[in-house]
Amino acid sequence: MEREFMEFDVVIVGAGPSGLAAACRIKKQAAEAGQEISVCVVEKGSEVGAHILSGAVFEPRALEELFPDWKELGAPLNTAVVRDDIYMLTSEEKATKLPDMLVPKTMHNHGNYIISLGNLCRWLAEQAEGLGVEVYPGFAAQEALIDENGVVRGILTGDLGVDREGNPKDGFYTPGMELRAKYTLFAEGCRGHIGKQLIKRFNLDSEADAQHYGIGIKEIWDIDPAKHQQGLVVHTAGWPLDIVGTENTGGSFLYHLENNQVVVGLIIDLSYSNPHLSPFDEFQRYKHHPVIKQYLEGGKRVAYGARAICKGGINSLPKMVFPGGALIGCDLGTLNFAKIKGSHTAMKSGMLAADAIVEALQAGREGGDELTNYVDSFKSSWLYEELFAARNFGPAIHKFGPLFGGAFNYIDQNWFGGKIPVTLHDTKPDYACLKKASEATKIDYPKPDGVLSFDKLSSVFMSNTNHEEDQPIHLTLKDPSIPLEKNLPLYDEPAQRYCPAGVYEVVNNDDGSKRFQINAQNCVHCKTCDIKDPAQNINWIAPEGTGGPNYPNM
């Protein structure tokens, strides 16, 4: 098929912190050099920020490098952190508050801000457009354009107006466009579907440890002004997950924003082993713990969402570059798990890639090469130094559990500054960690009370998720027989539980048989199914542009 095309110097896939920081940096550097570089950013969400979800306590280091005058420009960093409270939840009723002296220093947040990352991305997009970047929300990048020499030459956007069987709908069909570029940056976020293809195509992870992930589930609450403490950061470990063991680990957060709002969330490591575990239901019962309930009682939930995070760190980083492009941000895996922060590191990776592209274009290179200067500048940057110092944090938790792993991390971070003379590795992929259902303890989750805890469908409603129903299902099964013939008898089909949006169901038919049902309209694009399915049978691809959640300020 002959498709329309547009040509740019640089195409960036994803309007998150890394992609927008890269776009801004390219235009600023080019302007300073008196050079014209055309930059296009495509974003699958209905608007910039619609698919952005993060905690988020934000470290402004990279932002200050990119826009030293960010305060005067009105960046939405309105709530400075005033205090860190860290608890070990020892049971569903009890907790121990950790003194500051026993907390890894990476967990201290003096100088940071509690923000909506979605709103920061909207602001970054405004800055980018002011600098001359073309930003196109509502367009899903479907595949990379790769020429006969194995060079990435841009991306193809998805077709619009296609029915469930893949046929054009009369009066609605619009074929996707080729966006051609000298260099293409992939900033799709965690488990980007094109990034995943590129890693496989170019064997980028051949020298890396397995990537590791968590699922973060988050709500925003309006709370009683008498209970609100603007700038307070609360983190917990332990209940309802493991304290000493290593089978089901994770942690939680509760941050006090401005306007009498708090954000509350639970991150569960996707290396969990019990197939009966439901991250969504663990989060719902977690909110009933007295440490958390004290702030939420009398309040009202106003938003819900979920997203997977990459947390393998520097040990799991794939090769960053390939002919014609590079991975940046969480498509690469730059989150600093020791800080539970990835926005500033994502921005910095985008800025380093941007500098490499500007240098390449100034030298007259046309994109058939690898951006080795990006790799070199990364290795000499504070980003590399920060990720290297955090290299043991995740593996220590996985190997030793929150209590003993936390003790190791305290020694590593506070005594050695992250330079302890040992590097821990965790090479077992998360999907391979599940026990058989017959070997695992069943979990009896309490019914939601509709006050502090809620069901999945009402939660998905609050995420403003919408997909055009008559379109190809974007959650594809490599082998349709596996859910019922293998995953159900072995693992009680864990997709029913690990999905936080009720997408997957095992339904009993009238004749006594069963069917595996995919409610793709519910999908909040968290990518957990693509990561955790024990048979690696589910492939998440981008649906039609604008589909998915519409987060106002997550």
Secondary structure, DSSP 8 states (H G I E B T S, - for coil): ----EEEEEEEEE--SHHHHHHHHHHHHHHHHTT----EEEEESSSSTTTT-----EE--HHHHHH-TTTTTTT-S--EE--EEEEEEE-SSS-EEE--GGGS-GGG--TT-EE--HHHHHHHHHHHHHHTT-EEEET--EEEEEE-TTS-EEEEEE--BSB-TTS-B-TTT-B---EEEEEEEEE---TT-HHHHHHHHHTTTTTTS----EEEEEEEEEE--GGG--TTEEEEEEETTS-SS-SSS-EEEEEEE-STTEEEEEEEEETT---TT--HHHHHHHHTTSHHHHHHHTT-EEEEEEEEEEE--GGGG----EETTEEE-GGGTT--BTTTTB-HHHHHHHHHHHHHHHHHHHHTT--SSS--HHHHHHHHTSHHHHHHHHTTTHHHHHHHHHHHHHHHHHHIIIIITTT--S------S-GGGG---GGGS---------SSS---HHHHHHHTT-B--SSS--SEEESSTTHIIIIIHHHHS-THHHH-TT--EEEEE-TTS-EEEEE-GGG-----HHHHH-TT--EEE---STT-B---S--
